Amino acid sequence: MPDRLMSTYARQPLEIVRGLGSRVWDADGRSYLDFLGGIAVNGVGHCHPTVVEAIRAQAGELLHCSNLYHSSTGSRLAGELVARGVGERVFLCNSGAEANEGAFKLVRKHFHRLGQTRRVRLVAMQGSFHGRTLATLAATDRPDFRAGFGPMPEGFTFVPFDDVQALAEVLDETVAAVVIEPIQGEGGIRVPPPDFLSQVRRLCNGTGCLLVADEVQTGMGRTGSFLASHDADVVTLAKGLGGGLPIGALGARGPAAEALQPGDHGSTFGGNPLCCAAALATLKVLSEEGLLQNATDMGKLLMDELRRAIPSAQVRGRGLMVGIELPFEGGPVVTLARQSGLLLNVTARKVVRLLPPLNVSEEEVLTAARIVGEVVEAARAGAATPVASPSG
Ligand SMILES: Cc1ncc(COP(=O)(O)O)c(C=O)c1O
């Protein structure tokens, strides 16, 4: 039967039927080390027993009740996120794009309430990715993704990612917020200089606009700390938040936390009890199993091993958000790695991206680094022969 799904994705020839920890299995029973992790979603690994149990328990109690009523799972989750630095008030939704869309609405409404009605512009970074809805696409520096979808929402400006001077030049009394990924994910694991975010914060303070940190990919401990940003007025999360279930969040602090009032914004499924229960369990696993520390330690090991295995490539990242910039198109590396039992992907055409679970083991890291080293060499040589598959 022909596949009736819209062909929005160029899917790889692999059907995944089962997952556990850092591994997934295909329909023929072959196993793969999953170093893409559902694109940073499976932060606590596939089917973590604590998350699965929380989902089972919640599924037997209440699946959905609508935001017209109180739900203790949603309120508890908001409290846990605030305790981890995600603002003072939280809005729950279903995805990264929806969290960012809500953030953009929030910053505009904030200034509207203050009577500063000219402050509507959002300044985003070159190389950014914030989602596929119209407004998040307008903030995404990918003209190819926008082609054919115009007209785009107005009021979005781009500046070079790590150029403080260029940012200073566009910040005026019409700017509502600067929107930034602390490390650009889709843009090619681009890590700004260490003091960049502090400088952006100072510029925002100086001109009175807000700072929005899109932590959809960097958040939930991915870089070794719960958030990769500090001091943002608005923070967005999704991906790893639900341990595999779809949930997003936006947190705001200070007066901006009160910007959205009854009727201003909404989402039927936002804060759904099942997804919130999964997110609460995921946060518990992150804390109780010391996964932030493991992300730091395993990230260092992974980057050290990759640098040793591929001295000619630039390896960069933080924690378990790792990129390898190749001197050639990375497509063949993805294919060869898959044939060798390792899942990864390529962003920005030449950057191999590794986003393994935060509870990945030393042995798994060493295996993955060895395979990456071998397949990068094979791809460089133009050879299409798969290297030996890992056991397990
Ligand atoms: C930084 C960032 N923001 C937003 C998004 C969009 O998230 P979603 O696909 O859940 O809408 C992504 C997805 O890759 C992302 O990496």
The ligand as a Tripos MOL2 file, in Angstrom:
@<TRIPOS>MOLECULE
LIG
   16    16     1     0     0
SMALL
NO_CHARGES

@<TRIPOS>ATOM
      1 C1         16.1770   25.4710   18.7400 C.3       1 LIG1
      2 C2         14.8910   24.9350   18.2200 C.ar      1 LIG1
      3 N1         13.7710   25.6550   18.3620 N.ar      1 LIG1
      4 C3         12.5920   25.2020   17.9220 C.ar      1 LIG1
      5 C4         12.4760   23.9940   17.2890 C.ar      1 LIG1
      6 C5         11.1410   23.5130   16.8020 C.3       1 LIG1
      7 O1         10.6610   22.5110   17.6410 O.3       1 LIG1
      8 P1          9.4480   21.5850   17.1500 P.3       1 LIG1
      9 O2          9.9350   20.7640   16.0180 O.co2     1 LIG1
     10 O3          9.1140   20.7840   18.3790 O.co2     1 LIG1
     11 O4          8.3440   22.4840   16.7590 O.co2     1 LIG1
     12 C6         13.6200   23.2050   17.1240 C.ar      1 LIG1
     13 C7         13.5350   21.9040   16.4260 C.2       1 LIG1
     14 O5         14.4950   21.3700   15.9390 O.2       1 LIG1
     15 C8         14.8590   23.6890   17.5950 C.ar      1 LIG1
     16 O6         15.9860   22.9760   17.4460 O.3       1 LIG1
@<TRIPOS>BOND
     1     1     2 1
     2     2     3 ar
     3     2    15 ar
     4     3     4 ar
     5     4     5 ar
     6     5     6 1
     7     5    12 ar
     8     6     7 1
     9     7     8 1
    10     8     9 2
    11     8    10 1
    12     8    11 1
    13    12    13 1
    14    12    15 ar
    15    13    14 2
    16    15    16 1
@<TRIPOS>SUBSTRUCTURE
     1 LIG1         1 GROUP 0 **** ****
